[in-house]
Amino acid sequence: MNMQKEVIKYLEKQLDDAVVAFKEEIASIRGARPTPALVEDIMVEYFEQHVPIKQLGSISVIPPREIQVQVWDANSAAAAENAIAQKLNIQTARDGNVIHCNLPDLTQERRAELEKIIRQKTEEARIRSRVARDKIKKDIDQQEQDGDLTEDDRRNIMDSVQDKMEEFNEKLEELVKRKLADIGL
């Protein structure tokens, strides 16, 4: 059963990576309340290099719908303001080194668009998990054909793989449910 442990360890790593990537992708999708994640990874050209905003200044949330970015270098303020306005498609205002980003209320139409994007990202994560599962299945089938694995061992491994896949899908659904609640759906 050492092989089973190796297979499960490999699958867990692939699934954990998929969950982390999924969390990062949906964190940048705007919810009903502003979060620093909306702007922190927006790339700004600064001294001929692309740098995320989180490295150029501090980000804070001013309830109910404002994100405030205070850049440390006044030379980067205009570039950061433009990058935020383009990425989020919103009006921004600058007061010296401070950029004010007022987020409008989400319309029902925009919420439906965001739900569609979230569902698409969810399906992409599921595809990643299925690719990992299919690779394992192919390897296991090959080892069974080579005589390195019995049919019972193969079935046990695939049952464990299926259990892990179900756990992954449940975790994904929980994340989707939370994000949809965040955008007001």
Phi, psi and omega per residue, in radians:
M1 nan 0.051 3.069
N2 -1.032 -0.640 3.118
M3 -1.083 -0.705 -3.132
Q4 -1.081 -0.731 3.122
K5 -1.094 -0.727 3.132
E6 -1.111 -0.759 -3.134
V7 -1.104 -0.813 -3.117
I8 -1.146 -0.697 3.106
K9 -1.069 -0.771 3.108
Y10 -1.071 -0.827 -3.112
L11 -1.108 -0.764 3.121
E12 -1.024 -0.721 3.112
K13 -1.088 -0.797 3.132
Q14 -1.099 -0.747 -3.120
L15 -1.218 -0.690 3.080
D16 -1.083 -0.731 3.098
D17 -1.085 -0.695 3.126
A18 -1.138 -0.693 3.127
V19 -1.154 -0.773 3.131
V20 -1.062 -0.806 3.129
A21 -1.087 -0.714 3.130
F22 -1.121 -0.771 3.116
K23 -1.038 -0.748 3.129
E24 -1.112 -0.715 -3.120
E25 -1.153 -0.761 -3.093
I26 -1.408 -0.319 3.091
A27 -1.126 -0.547 -3.113
S28 -1.459 -0.011 3.078
I29 -1.546 2.234 -3.043
R30 -1.152 2.368 3.031
G31 -1.799 -2.952 3.125
A32 -1.201 -0.515 3.109
R33 -1.891 2.532 3.116
P34 -1.249 2.588 3.050
T35 -2.413 2.660 3.109
P36 -1.040 -0.443 -3.123
A37 -1.068 -0.382 3.132
L38 -1.141 -0.554 -3.044
V39 -2.032 -0.328 -2.951
E40 -1.070 -0.518 -3.112
D41 -1.773 0.133 3.074
I42 -1.181 2.252 -3.087
M43 -1.484 2.373 -3.137
V44 -2.177 2.406 3.073
E45 -1.395 2.118 -3.069
Y46 -2.425 1.992 -3.065
F47 0.877 0.887 3.074
E48 1.090 0.395 3.049
Q49 -2.285 2.627 3.078
H50 -1.630 2.101 -3.043
V51 -2.232 2.395 3.067
P52 -1.210 2.601 -3.098
I53 -0.993 -0.594 -3.104
K54 -1.087 -0.297 3.086
Q55 -1.633 -0.116 -3.114
L56 -1.767 -0.258 -3.101
G57 -3.104 -2.957 3.139
S58 -1.794 2.597 -3.095
I59 -2.104 2.299 3.087
S60 -2.409 2.776 3.139
V61 -1.919 2.253 3.081
I62 -1.946 1.873 -3.103
P63 -1.036 2.607 0.103
P64 -1.590 -0.462 -3.013
R65 -2.464 0.556 -3.110
E66 -2.091 2.407 2.979
I67 -1.948 2.347 -3.121
Q68 -2.085 2.227 3.119
V69 -2.030 2.111 3.088
Q70 -1.901 1.859 -3.129
V71 -1.428 2.593 -3.088
W72 -1.444 -0.467 -3.121
D73 -1.994 2.112 -3.111
A74 -1.031 -0.460 -3.135
N75 -1.175 -0.379 -3.110
S76 -1.662 -0.120 -3.043
A77 -1.085 -0.816 -3.098
A78 -1.129 -0.761 3.140
A79 -1.129 -0.708 3.126
A80 -1.152 -0.745 3.125
E81 -1.057 -0.798 3.131
N82 -1.105 -0.738 -3.130
A83 -1.102 -0.740 3.126
I84 -1.133 -0.817 -3.114
A85 -1.050 -0.716 -3.135
Q86 -1.246 -0.784 -3.071
K87 -1.166 -0.782 -3.080
L88 -1.610 -0.171 -3.134
N89 0.989 0.896 3.136
I90 -2.337 2.908 3.042
Q91 -1.473 2.365 3.089
T92 -2.107 2.798 3.074
A93 -2.340 2.480 -3.117
R94 -2.093 2.388 3.097
D95 -2.249 1.548 -3.066
G96 1.203 -2.055 3.141
N97 -1.603 0.023 -3.076
V98 -1.830 2.237 3.116
I99 -1.893 2.190 3.126
H100 -1.796 2.203 3.130
C101 -2.091 1.792 3.101
N102 -1.599 2.082 -3.110
L103 -1.608 2.217 3.120
P104 -1.240 2.810 3.057
D105 -1.067 2.577 3.091
L106 -1.345 2.271 3.047
T107 -1.449 2.885 3.122
Q108 -1.107 -0.629 3.114
E109 -1.113 -0.761 3.139
R110 -1.163 -0.653 3.090
R111 -1.073 -0.706 3.118
A112 -1.139 -0.682 3.090
E113 -1.104 -0.756 -3.140
L114 -1.141 -0.669 3.092
E115 -1.075 -0.726 3.128
K116 -1.084 -0.738 3.117
I117 -1.110 -0.760 3.135
I118 -1.089 -0.765 3.118
R119 -1.094 -0.664 3.108
Q120 -1.129 -0.784 3.111
K121 -1.103 -0.632 3.106
T122 -1.106 -0.780 -3.140
E123 -1.137 -0.637 3.088
E124 -1.095 -0.695 3.101
A125 -1.151 -0.700 3.105
R126 -1.131 -0.657 3.106
I127 -1.088 -0.749 3.097
R128 -1.027 -0.710 -3.131
S129 -1.193 -0.681 3.140
R130 -1.190 -0.583 3.081
V131 -1.089 -0.770 3.115
A132 -1.116 -0.753 3.125
R133 -1.094 -0.761 -3.121
D134 -1.142 -0.621 3.093
K135 -1.117 -0.764 3.108
I136 -1.077 -0.802 -3.133
K137 -1.046 -0.749 3.132
K138 -1.097 -0.777 3.132
D139 -1.117 -0.742 -3.130
I140 -1.142 -0.769 3.105
D141 -1.042 -0.722 3.136
Q142 -1.120 -0.735 3.137
Q143 -1.174 -0.587 3.085
E144 -1.174 -0.724 3.109
Q145 -1.115 -0.630 3.135
D146 -1.312 -0.183 3.126
G147 1.538 0.153 3.130
D148 -1.428 -0.177 -3.030
L149 -2.471 2.428 3.078
T150 -1.493 2.888 3.139
E151 -1.121 -0.653 3.117
D152 -1.143 -0.754 3.099
D153 -1.059 -0.756 3.129
R154 -1.039 -0.814 -3.131
R155 -1.085 -0.744 3.122
N156 -1.078 -0.766 3.139
I157 -1.108 -0.810 -3.108
M158 -1.165 -0.558 3.049
D159 -1.136 -0.729 3.097
S160 -1.130 -0.713 3.110
V161 -1.074 -0.769 -3.135
Q162 -1.102 -0.689 3.089
D163 -1.055 -0.760 3.118
K164 -1.127 -0.672 3.122
M165 -1.125 -0.694 3.120
E166 -1.152 -0.711 3.077
E167 -1.055 -0.766 3.136
F168 -1.056 -0.817 -3.125
N169 -1.112 -0.647 3.078
E170 -1.134 -0.735 3.120
K171 -1.101 -0.742 3.116
L172 -1.079 -0.791 -3.137
E173 -1.097 -0.657 3.106
E174 -1.119 -0.745 3.105
L175 -1.109 -0.719 3.128
V176 -1.130 -0.762 3.135
K177 -1.029 -0.767 3.132
R178 -1.120 -0.740 -3.105
K179 -1.192 -0.711 3.109
L180 -1.120 -0.652 3.076
A181 -1.137 -0.621 3.131
D182 -1.134 -0.591 3.134
I183 -1.583 0.021 3.046
G184 1.585 0.476 3.096
L185 -1.940 nan nan
